[in-house]
């Protein structure tokens, strides 16, 4: 059974959720928090749903200005059709400035995944009645370069070697229900570049690729513009199947909100044309990064959007 790991239109906003090495890249930012949800094909029973919560804290060793640590907790949940999965992870990341204007980061998520079946139809159906949640350990390693004008992410997901058995030793008469299966590893890669157009306008083109070993890759492209350090807007494309528009707004000094709307470019638009994604990042005051010099507070430089 094949399944791709979760992806978001606003993959820059949810950087730490997609790559553990991206958590805590700002040495001066002690606390980070982000929450998001996504609903594809709104109104369709069993349509794909995703949500996540990410909380982390940065620790800087005494008199250290080139290396620091970040620890946190990440929870995600997704469902599609009759299947659901929940992940609970602790996170550790290590960051070091390897030369002026360039940070190398290494991180790992370690936790558990819980896969199961949702009884959307008849709860008395023997398939649903005999299904068991499958819980197993999961690890996600990641690496990141954060530069003055670019970022690059690499992470490997679904590295499990355990077979998922939702119907272990369950039978209908003489027949065993279902067969054990595994999810294939996914390689996540992202790259983006910051281009200053004027003193007030920043342009950020970026691309994210989620590659499953035996399937067509999921490719997400984004072109964001940030204006006056307060508002960001842009467009994106996912595999020529979805076109999306995104709006990000700093509503307070420590609160950034992002909303994305997707419209299908394939035949699904006739049945379910609406998909949306909402992400909010709450961070305390003190968002300047002294590593690269004084930078204004902005949507594009908030820790949850640090790239």
Secondary structure, DSSP 8 states (H G I E B T S, - for coil): --------TTTTTTHHHH-GGGTT--TT--EEEEEEEEESSTTSTT--EEEEEEEEEEE--TT-SSEEEEEEEEEEEEEETTEEEEEEEEEEEEEEEEETTEEEEEEEEEEEEEEEE---S-TTSHHHHT---EEEEEEEEEEEEEESSEEEEEEEE----S-B-TTTT-EETTEE-S--B----EEEEEEEEEEE-SSSEEEEEEEEEEEETTS--EEEEEEEEEETTTEEEEEEEETTTEEEEEEEEEEETTEEEEEEEEEESSGGGGT---EEEEEEEE--S----TTSS-----GGGSGGG--
